[in-house]
Amino acid sequence: CSSDLRHRNLDRLSFHSLFTLQGYLDPEYYMTQQLTEKSDVYSFGVVMLELITAKQPIEKGKYIVREVRTMMDKNDEEFFGLSAIVDPVIKSSSPNQASFGKFLELAMRCVEESAPDRPTMSEVVKEIEAILQNDGINTSSTSTSSSAMDFGIPKGRNLYDALTRKDGAD
């Protein structure tokens, strides 16, 4: 009896985990069954959209990527047409609209349907650092360079630059 209950709980957990994971999965994975660095970039883009909206990837039957893509209006000067779904904490903090726009555009490039249209993770890191530096936030960190050295990567190089990739992208 208790094993049946445990089995049902595991089934529910597995279904829930799969459903949650689906919001982050690269659309090309469903055709290729292969995960690449560009798959990670896609998932990271979904996380970026979560930060912007404070919403789960799939919430109330709506997929965050599709919702943002549909609502986004680059001509709207206030939150690029996303005012209705931007995290209220972000809205109340009156962010630099130029930086917000760059972060949003980067997130949307990360969630492009086609992997070659997405930036590499190294490019994502560099662009986020540039956005932060533009806002006057110091992005240099001794922990970053020391952790890179721990992996045997020369200072100034990125961990992703040193990894062998399945997709052959830079």
C-alpha positions as CSV (number, residue, x, y, z in Angstrom):
1,C,0.0,0.0,0.0
2,S,2.7,2.5,1.0
3,S,4.8,1.4,-2.1
4,D,1.8,2.2,-4.3
5,L,1.5,5.6,-2.7
6,R,5.3,6.2,-3.2
7,H,5.0,5.1,-6.8
8,R,2.2,7.5,-7.5
9,N,4.1,10.3,-5.8
10,L,7.2,9.5,-8.0
11,D,5.0,9.5,-11.1
12,R,3.6,12.9,-10.2
13,L,7.1,14.2,-9.4
14,S,8.4,12.9,-12.7
15,F,5.6,14.5,-14.7
16,H,6.0,17.7,-12.8
17,S,9.8,17.7,-13.4
18,L,9.3,17.0,-17.1
19,F,6.7,19.7,-17.4
20,T,8.9,22.2,-15.6
21,L,12.0,21.2,-17.7
22,Q,10.0,21.7,-20.9
23,G,9.9,25.5,-20.3
24,Y,13.6,25.6,-20.4
25,L,14.4,23.1,-23.2
26,D,15.8,24.2,-26.5
27,P,13.1,23.7,-29.2
28,E,15.7,22.0,-31.5
29,Y,16.2,19.4,-28.8
30,Y,12.8,17.9,-29.6
31,M,14.0,17.1,-33.2
32,T,17.7,16.3,-32.5
33,Q,17.6,14.8,-29.0
34,Q,21.0,16.5,-28.5
35,L,21.9,19.2,-26.0
36,T,24.6,21.6,-27.0
37,E,26.1,24.9,-25.6
38,K,23.4,26.7,-27.6
39,S,20.8,24.6,-25.7
40,D,22.3,26.1,-22.5
41,V,22.1,29.5,-24.0
42,Y,18.4,29.0,-24.7
43,S,17.7,27.9,-21.2
44,F,19.7,30.8,-19.8
45,G,17.6,33.1,-22.0
46,V,14.5,31.7,-20.4
47,V,16.0,32.4,-16.9
48,M,16.7,36.0,-18.1
49,L,13.0,36.3,-19.0
50,E,12.0,35.0,-15.6
51,L,14.1,37.7,-14.0
52,I,12.4,40.4,-16.1
53,T,8.9,39.1,-15.5
54,A,9.0,37.2,-12.2
55,K,7.0,34.5,-14.0
56,Q,7.7,30.8,-14.4
57,P,8.5,29.6,-17.9
58,I,5.1,28.0,-18.2
59,E,2.5,29.7,-16.1
60,K,-1.3,29.4,-16.5
61,G,-0.9,27.7,-19.9
62,K,1.2,30.6,-21.2
63,Y,4.8,30.1,-22.3
64,I,7.0,33.1,-21.3
65,V,9.1,33.2,-24.5
66,R,6.0,33.3,-26.7
67,E,4.3,35.8,-24.4
68,V,7.2,38.2,-24.4
69,R,7.8,37.8,-28.1
70,T,4.2,38.6,-28.8
71,M,4.0,41.7,-26.5
72,M,7.4,43.2,-27.2
73,D,7.3,46.6,-28.9
74,K,10.7,48.2,-29.5
75,N,9.1,51.5,-30.2
76,D,7.5,51.7,-26.8
77,E,9.9,53.7,-24.6
78,E,8.6,52.3,-21.3
79,F,9.6,48.6,-20.9
80,F,9.3,47.9,-24.6
81,G,5.6,47.1,-24.5
82,L,6.0,44.7,-21.6
83,S,4.8,47.0,-18.8
84,A,1.9,44.6,-18.0
85,I,4.2,41.7,-17.4
86,V,7.5,43.3,-16.1
87,D,8.3,42.3,-12.5
88,P,6.7,45.1,-10.3
89,V,10.0,45.3,-8.3
90,I,11.8,46.3,-11.6
91,K,9.1,48.7,-12.5
92,S,9.2,50.4,-9.1
93,S,13.0,50.7,-9.2
94,S,12.9,52.9,-12.4
95,P,15.7,51.0,-14.2
96,N,17.9,52.6,-16.9
97,Q,15.7,51.9,-19.9
98,A,18.6,51.6,-22.3
99,S,20.2,48.9,-20.1
100,F,16.8,47.2,-19.6
101,G,16.3,47.2,-23.4
102,K,19.8,45.7,-24.0
103,F,19.2,43.0,-21.4
104,L,15.7,42.2,-22.9
105,E,17.1,42.1,-26.4
106,L,19.9,39.8,-25.3
107,A,17.4,37.5,-23.6
108,M,15.4,37.4,-26.8
109,R,18.5,36.5,-28.9
110,C,19.2,33.7,-26.4
111,V,15.7,32.2,-27.0
112,E,15.9,32.3,-30.8
113,E,14.3,29.2,-32.3
114,S,17.4,28.4,-34.4
115,A,20.6,27.6,-32.5
116,P,22.9,29.4,-35.0
117,D,20.9,32.6,-34.4
118,R,21.7,32.5,-30.7
119,P,24.9,34.1,-29.2
120,T,27.5,31.9,-27.5
121,M,27.6,31.8,-23.7
122,S,30.9,33.7,-23.9
123,E,29.1,36.5,-25.8
124,V,26.2,36.5,-23.3
125,V,28.7,36.9,-20.4
126,K,30.5,39.8,-22.2
127,E,27.2,41.5,-23.1
128,I,25.9,41.3,-19.5
129,E,29.2,42.6,-18.2
130,A,29.0,45.5,-20.7
131,I,25.4,46.3,-19.6
132,L,26.5,46.3,-15.9
133,Q,29.5,48.4,-16.6
134,N,27.4,50.9,-18.5
135,D,25.3,51.2,-15.3
136,G,28.5,51.8,-13.3
137,I,28.6,48.4,-11.7
138,N,32.2,46.9,-11.4
139,T,32.2,43.5,-12.9
140,S,35.9,42.6,-12.4
141,S,36.2,40.0,-9.7
142,T,39.1,38.2,-8.3
143,S,37.0,35.1,-7.7
144,T,36.3,34.9,-11.4
145,S,39.9,35.0,-12.4
146,S,41.0,32.6,-9.6
147,S,38.2,30.1,-10.5
148,A,39.3,30.3,-14.1
149,M,42.9,29.6,-13.0
150,D,41.6,26.6,-11.0
151,F,40.4,25.1,-14.3
152,G,43.8,25.7,-15.9
153,I,42.4,28.4,-18.1
154,P,44.7,31.4,-18.8
155,K,43.7,34.7,-17.2
156,G,41.5,36.7,-19.5
157,R,40.0,33.6,-21.2
158,N,36.5,32.2,-20.5
159,L,35.8,28.7,-19.3
160,Y,33.4,28.2,-22.3
161,D,36.3,29.2,-24.7
162,A,38.3,26.3,-23.4
163,L,35.6,23.6,-23.5
164,T,35.2,21.3,-26.5
165,R,31.8,21.9,-28.0
166,K,29.4,19.5,-29.8
167,D,28.0,22.3,-32.0
168,G,31.3,23.6,-33.1
169,A,30.3,27.2,-32.4
170,D,32.7,29.9,-31.0
